[in-house]
Amino acid sequence: MSVLQIPPGQFALSARLDDRVRSLSRAAPRASDVAFPIFAFVGALGGMGWKIIDVAGALGLDFSKAPVLARCRLSFERPLLVERTYTVTARVDSLERKPSRTYGSADHMHLTAELCAEAPHSAARLHIIFPGS
């Protein structure tokens, strides 16, 4: 159960944006309407109803202390396609304060953001560590 209600958002995945990301990453040109897989991550963060800084603030976490992305796991139900607008639903799966050798204490947030268009396409599961007080 989520500890916070994040409003849904949208991410418009254009062929132009896909072509630009492919070019920057030196990936092969797109041969069909299937988008570059990194858009599971880009779309998740870019399309969330709130920015990560807003989620952190709503949870009482200090974004100015430079949180660290500890892990990102992407999963796919089906490929993301260009020229589609995806609904992005996000939820905080857990938030736990743990002892830290580096920070004294740290808050570990696990967040999932899913991209859907008629059906689920992808999910980004993020583990973000916020230095404690």
Sequence and secondary structure as in RCSB ss.txt:
>XXXX:A:sequence
MSVLQIPPGQFALSARLDDRVRSLSRAAPRASDVAFPIFAFVGALGGMGWKIIDVAGALGLDFSKAPVLARCRLS
FERPLLVERTYTVTARVDSLERKPSRTYGSADHMHLTAELCAEAPHSAARLHIIFPGS
>XXXX:A:secstr
  SSB   EEEEE HHHHHHHHHHTT     SSB  TTHHHHHHHHHSSS HHHHHHHTT  GGG  EEEEEEEE
ESS  BSSEEEEEEEEEEEEEEEEETTTEEEEEEEEEEEEESSSEEEEEEEEEEEE  
